[in-house]
Amino acid sequence: MSKQLEKIMAAVFLASALASILAVALICIFLLSQGIPAMGKIGLFDFLLGREWSPTDIPPAFGILPMIVGSLYVTAGAIVLGVPVGILTAVFLARVCPKKIYKMIRPGVELMSGIPSVVYGFFGMMTIVPLFKSSILSAAILLGIMILPTIIALAESSLRAVPENYYEGALALGAGHYRSIFCVVVPAAKSGIFASVVLGIGRAIGETMAVIMVAGNQPRMPVSLFKGVRTLTANIVMEMGYAAELHREALIATGVVLFIFILIINISLFAFKRRVKG
């Protein structure tokens, strides 16, 4: 009976894995089949390097370079603001925080991960936009806050997974408490910390609703941190509802570019893990 149950569970796990692979494959097929022809009609370089997005003009223009640069700016700003705070918070929770305080902070971090994007967007509109207007900086600050739960949770788990004798050995050699943490424990957990950062970047690149509410959404080349910007995701969401024919295909092609960005991030993660193991 137990062997039969094991075979059944093995089949269930295999089916689940195949379903996941099939879902990814179907997404790839849809994006490539719908997006690649649009790039061919528009012209690859005109599409990727064009500075003007005006689908309603005659003739229309479908250049997504402003959205690519805007996405990179907003994501880079979120990384600069959110990653240091997230990692230091994870170190505090894993190695410094007293248990009584930990019981209050940890549920708050978990609650942040469950807050809907639109709520973050309202928060940004009411608190960040009045200070910095609808701009790249506003979007970067908001995304920096939104990626904190992902980075903190995974980085803390990685730090706690480091064997305690690493820390104790550093203390025995004469290192202080914080020196042992940052020179021994944190480097030992660098693979997991890097993974948390990569997932945080993926969250920042893929975020849509909150960015729409604070970024200004002008499809133009970014010229200042205090000017409005439109990201790739915002461009798709804002125009897909009324797009038709080549316009719709161009938006799907924008999704292909976004998909490639995410793919590059994941490949970078796997390459880094192999390098660490090597």
Secondary structure in CASP SS format (residue, H / E / C, confidence):
PFRMAT SS
TARGET T0000
AUTHOR 0000-0000-0000
METHOD secondary structure of the structure
MODEL  1
M C 1.00
S H 1.00
K H 1.00
Q H 1.00
L H 1.00
E H 1.00
K H 1.00
I H 1.00
M H 1.00
A H 1.00
A H 1.00
V H 1.00
F H 1.00
L H 1.00
A H 1.00
S H 1.00
A H 1.00
L H 1.00
A H 1.00
S H 1.00
I H 1.00
L H 1.00
A H 1.00
V H 1.00
A H 1.00
L H 1.00
I H 1.00
C H 1.00
I H 1.00
F H 1.00
L H 1.00
L H 1.00
S H 1.00
Q H 1.00
G H 1.00
I H 1.00
P H 1.00
A H 1.00
M H 1.00
G H 1.00
K H 1.00
I H 1.00
G C 1.00
L H 1.00
F H 1.00
D H 1.00
F H 1.00
L H 1.00
L H 1.00
G C 1.00
R C 1.00
E C 1.00
W E 1.00
S E 1.00
P C 1.00
T C 1.00
D C 1.00
I C 1.00
P C 1.00
P C 1.00
A E 1.00
F E 1.00
G C 1.00
I C 1.00
L H 1.00
P H 1.00
M H 1.00
I H 1.00
V H 1.00
G H 1.00
S H 1.00
L H 1.00
Y H 1.00
V H 1.00
T H 1.00
A H 1.00
G H 1.00
A H 1.00
I H 1.00
V H 1.00
L H 1.00
G H 1.00
V H 1.00
P H 1.00
V H 1.00
G H 1.00
I H 1.00
L H 1.00
T H 1.00
A H 1.00
V H 1.00
F H 1.00
L H 1.00
A H 1.00
R H 1.00
V H 1.00
C C 1.00
P C 1.00
K H 1.00
K H 1.00
I H 1.00
Y H 1.00
K H 1.00
M H 1.00
I H 1.00
R H 1.00
P H 1.00
G H 1.00
V H 1.00
E H 1.00
L H 1.00
M H 1.00
S H 1.00
G H 1.00
I C 1.00
P C 1.00
S H 1.00
V H 1.00
V H 1.00
Y H 1.00
G H 1.00
F H 1.00
F H 1.00
G H 1.00
M H 1.00
M H 1.00
T H 1.00
I H 1.00
V H 1.00
P H 1.00
L H 1.00
F H 1.00
K C 1.00
S C 1.00
S C 1.00
I H 1.00
L H 1.00
S H 1.00
A H 1.00
A H 1.00
I H 1.00
L H 1.00
L H 1.00
G H 1.00
I H 1.00
M H 1.00
I C 1.00
L H 1.00
P H 1.00
T H 1.00
I H 1.00
I H 1.00
A H 1.00
L H 1.00
A H 1.00
E H 1.00
S H 1.00
S H 1.00
L H 1.00
R H 1.00
A H 1.00
V C 1.00
P C 1.00
E H 1.00
N H 1.00
Y H 1.00
Y H 1.00
E H 1.00
G H 1.00
A H 1.00
L H 1.00
A H 1.00
L C 1.00
G C 1.00
A C 1.00
G C 1.00
H H 1.00
Y H 1.00
R H 1.00
S H 1.00
I H 1.00
F H 1.00
C H 1.00
V H 1.00
V H 1.00
V H 1.00
P H 1.00
A H 1.00
A C 1.00
K H 1.00
S H 1.00
G H 1.00
I H 1.00
F H 1.00
A H 1.00
S H 1.00
V H 1.00
V H 1.00
L H 1.00
G H 1.00
I H 1.00
G H 1.00
R H 1.00
A H 1.00
I H 1.00
G H 1.00
E C 1.00
T C 1.00
M H 1.00
A H 1.00
V H 1.00
I H 1.00
M H 1.00
V H 1.00
A C 1.00
G E 1.00
N C 1.00
Q C 1.00
P C 1.00
R C 1.00
M C 1.00
P C 1.00
V C 1.00
S C 1.00
L C 1.00
F C 1.00
K C 1.00
G C 1.00
V E 1.00
R C 1.00
T C 1.00
L H 1.00
T H 1.00
A H 1.00
N H 1.00
I H 1.00
V H 1.00
M H 1.00
E H 1.00
M C 1.00
G C 1.00
Y C 1.00
A C 1.00
A C 1.00
E C 1.00
L H 1.00
H H 1.00
R H 1.00
E H 1.00
A H 1.00
L H 1.00
I H 1.00
A H 1.00
T H 1.00
G H 1.00
V H 1.00
V H 1.00
L H 1.00
F H 1.00
I H 1.00
F H 1.00
I H 1.00
L H 1.00
I H 1.00
I H 1.00
N H 1.00
I H 1.00
S H 1.00
L H 1.00
F H 1.00
A H 1.00
F H 1.00
K H 1.00
R H 1.00
R H 1.00
V H 1.00
K H 1.00
G C 1.00
END
